[in-house]
Amino acid sequence: MDFNFIKKGENTWSFISFCLVLKQLKISSYEVKLPVYIVARCNGIQHIAAMIKDLDIAKNVNLLSEIESDKVSDVYTKK
């Protein structure tokens, strides 16, 4: 079996940990102790932008993107 796909991940060790937990879950019940990372950048403003359907605000809080790129917007640093 070719495991080169593991090396392509952003965080190899986190991915391996996830795979081992998933394997254990298939065998029996298991208490998962992996950390959950949450990016809460501007999330209150994200909710407001979604509720009022404001596209300009949505672009500035990463709900929508103008172009296809990995650039992250931050409404707090926007002038």
Secondary structure, 3 states (H helix, E strand, C coil): CCCHHHHHCCCHHHHHHHHHHHHHHHHCCCCCCCCCCCCCCCHHHHHHHHHHCCHHHHHHCCCCCCCCCCCCCCCCCCC
